[in-house]
């Protein structure tokens, strides 16, 4: 991996971790005892960092140095791995909540085509998603981990419906800042209006494909996403 790519990947990971904590560059700089312009340079991939700075950043971001370096150095994500399971303690960038295997496969394929490297994990029902988000159920004994940067949420889920998942997320200060993209095959105006009222950022019509994903991501300002190559270089299958 080239040096410029390493610094760019490290900067993106710092930005991603900072966003997960909901803090500004100024706050991170204060916590790490570093200049804000230095933080901005790191996040832009324009500065090399010393071991001392890495230690300060890890402490300020409340992660260990190995976790920070692992997060920054991930060359591939679980995107494109059908049925990827949630792993207790695993840092996740994107949580997809979907019970239909075909829709899971198609969505992960769209992310793979877009060359998005961030970790994508799947919860197969609403209860599993809530347990993961809030550290309950089988995730109750896991060590602290960052919450996802984005939730892709199907509405018609077993055990706990998608709308109820959204209600609980938006009612809790720990999760209300996480953007929710609703995955839907429904044209029910009342249902979609309720999603908007609850705070859904946008919608993706199922089945999700490369074109639909490309249209949705720019308005969300997902500047923490790691791309292997420009999205425009990827083409839909069969193109």
C-alpha positions in Angstrom: 0.0 0.0 0.0 1.4 3.4 -1.0 2.3 5.9 1.6 -0.2 8.4 0.4 -2.9 5.8 0.5 -1.9 4.9 4.1 -2.1 8.5 5.3 -5.4 9.0 3.5 -6.9 5.8 5.0 -5.6 6.9 8.5 -7.1 10.3 8.1 -10.5 8.9 7.1 -10.5 6.5 10.1 -9.8 9.4 12.5 -12.6 11.4 10.9 -14.9 8.3 11.1 -14.1 7.7 14.8 -14.5 11.4 15.6 -18.0 11.4 14.0 -18.9 8.3 15.9 -18.3 10.2 19.1 -20.2 13.2 17.8 -17.3 15.6 18.5 -15.7 18.4 16.4 -12.2 18.8 15.2 -11.7 21.4 17.9 -12.9 19.1 20.6 -10.7 16.3 19.4 -7.7 18.6 19.2 -8.3 19.8 22.8 -8.7 16.2 24.1 -5.5 15.1 22.2 -3.5 18.2 23.1 -2.9 18.9 19.4 -3.6 21.9 17.1 -6.9 21.8 15.2 -5.0 22.5 12.0 -2.9 19.5 12.6 -6.1 17.4 13.1 -7.6 18.8 9.9 -4.4 18.0 8.0 -4.5 14.4 9.3 -8.1 13.9 8.3 -7.4 15.3 4.9 -4.6 12.7 4.5 -2.1 15.5 4.1 0.0 14.9 7.2 2.2 12.1 8.5 1.8 11.3 12.1 4.3 10.4 14.8 3.9 7.5 17.3 3.3 10.1 20.0 0.5 11.7 18.0 -1.1 8.3 17.4 -1.0 7.6 21.1 -2.7 11.0 21.8 -5.3 10.4 19.2 -6.1 6.9 20.4 -6.6 8.2 24.0 -8.8 11.1 22.8 -10.9 8.8 20.7 -11.2 6.3 23.5 -9.8 3.4 21.6 -6.5 1.4 22.0 -3.6 2.0 19.6 -4.0 -1.5 18.1 -7.7 -0.8 17.5 -7.0 2.5 15.9 -4.4 1.1 13.6 -6.5 -1.9 12.7 -9.5 0.4 11.9 -7.2 2.5 9.7 -5.6 -0.4 8.0 -8.6 -2.4 6.9 -8.0 -3.2 3.3 -11.3 -4.8 2.8 -14.6 -4.9 4.6 -17.2 -7.5 4.9 -19.1 -5.9 2.0 -19.9 -8.5 -0.6 -19.8 -11.3 2.0 -23.4 -12.6 1.9 -24.9 -13.2 5.3 -22.0 -11.6 7.3 -22.8 -12.0 11.0 -22.6 -9.5 13.7 -19.5 -10.2 15.9 -19.7 -9.0 19.5 -17.1 -6.3 20.0 -16.6 -5.7 16.3 -16.5 -2.0 15.1 -19.1 -1.6 12.4 -19.4 1.4 10.0 -22.7 0.4 8.4 -25.4 -1.7 10.0 -27.9 -3.2 7.6 -31.1 -4.5 9.1 -32.7 -6.9 6.6 -34.3 -10.3 6.9 -34.5 -11.2 3.2 -31.4 -13.1 2.0 -31.8 -12.1 -1.6 -32.1 -8.4 -0.7 -29.0 -8.7 1.6 -27.0 -10.2 -1.2 -28.0 -7.6 -3.8 -27.3 -4.7 -1.4 -23.9 -6.0 -0.4 -23.1 -6.5 -4.1 -24.0 -2.9 -4.8 -21.6 -1.7 -2.1 -18.9 -4.0 -3.6 -19.5 -2.5 -7.0 -19.2 1.0 -5.6 -15.8 0.0 -4.2 -16.8 1.0 -0.7 -14.4 -0.5 1.9 -16.2 0.2 5.1 -17.3 -2.7 7.2 -20.9 -3.7 6.6 -22.7 -6.0 8.9 -26.1 -7.5 8.9 -28.8 -7.9 11.6 -31.6 -10.2 10.5 -34.4 -8.7 12.6 -35.3 -5.6 14.6 -34.5 -7.1 18.0 -31.0 -8.1 17.0 -30.4 -4.6 15.6 -31.6 -2.9 18.8 -29.5 -5.3 20.9 -26.4 -4.4 18.8 -27.1 -0.7 18.9 -27.7 -0.5 22.7 -25.5 -3.3 24.0 -28.3 -5.5 25.2 -29.2 -9.2 24.8 -26.2 -11.2 23.5 -24.2 -8.0 23.2 -24.7 -7.0 26.9 -21.3 -8.3 28.0 -19.2 -7.0 25.0 -16.6 -4.4 25.5 -17.3 -0.8 24.5 -17.4 -0.4 20.7 -18.3 2.4 18.3 -21.8 2.6 17.0 -22.3 2.5 13.3 -22.0 5.5 11.1 -25.1 4.6 9.1 -28.1 2.2 9.4 -29.8 0.7 6.4 -33.2 -0.3 7.7 -35.9 -2.5 6.2 -39.4 -1.7 7.5 -41.0 -5.1 7.5 -38.9 -7.0 9.9 -39.6 -10.0 12.2 -39.7 -9.6 16.0 -39.4 -5.8 16.1 -40.7 -3.8 13.0 -38.5 -1.2 11.3 -40.6 1.7 12.4 -40.2 0.7 16.0 -36.4 0.4 15.6 -36.4 4.0 14.3 -38.6 5.2 17.1 -36.2 3.8 19.7 -33.1 5.1 17.9 -34.5 8.6 17.6 -35.6 8.6 21.3 -32.1 7.9 22.6 -29.3 10.5 22.5 -26.8 7.7 21.9 -28.3 6.8 18.5 -30.5 9.7 17.3 -27.5 11.2 15.4 -27.0 8.1 13.2 -28.4 8.6 9.7 -31.1 6.0 8.8 -31.7 5.1 5.2 -34.9 3.2 4.8 -34.9 0.1 2.5 -38.4 -0.3 1.1 -40.3 -1.9 -1.7 -43.4 -0.2 -0.5 -45.1 2.9 -2.0 -47.4 3.3 1.0 -47.5 7.1 1.3 -48.6 7.0 5.0 -45.7 4.6 5.9 -43.1 6.7 4.1 -44.4 9.9 5.7 -44.1 8.3 9.2 -40.5 7.4 8.3 -39.8 11.0 7.4 -41.4 12.2 10.6 -39.2 9.9 12.7 -36.1 11.3 11.0 -35.2 9.0 8.1 -32.6 10.7 5.9 -33.7 9.2 2.7 -35.1 6.0 1.1 -33.6 3.3 -1.2 -36.0 1.3 -3.2 -35.4 -2.5 -3.0 -33.8 -4.3 -4.6 -30.8 -2.0 -4.1 -28.5 -1.7 -7.1 -25.3 0.3 -7.9 -27.3 3.1 -9.6 -29.6 3.6 -6.6 -26.7 3.5 -4.2 -24.8 6.1 -6.2 -27.8 8.4 -6.2 -28.3 8.1 -2.4 -24.8 8.5 -1.0 -23.9 12.1 -2.1 -26.8 13.8 -0.3 -25.9 12.0 2.9 -22.4 13.6 3.0 -20.8 10.3 3.9 -17.3 11.8 4.0 -16.2 8.9 6.2 -16.6 6.3 3.6 -13.4 4.7 2.2 -13.4 4.1 -1.5 -11.0 1.8 -3.3 -11.4 3.8 -6.4 -13.8 6.6 -7.6 -17.4 5.4 -7.8 -17.6 6.6 -11.4 -15.0 4.0 -12.4 -17.3 1.2 -11.4 -20.0 0.0 -13.8 -23.2 -1.9 -13.1 -23.1 -5.5 -14.0 -23.8 -6.0 -17.7 -22.9 -2.5 -18.7 
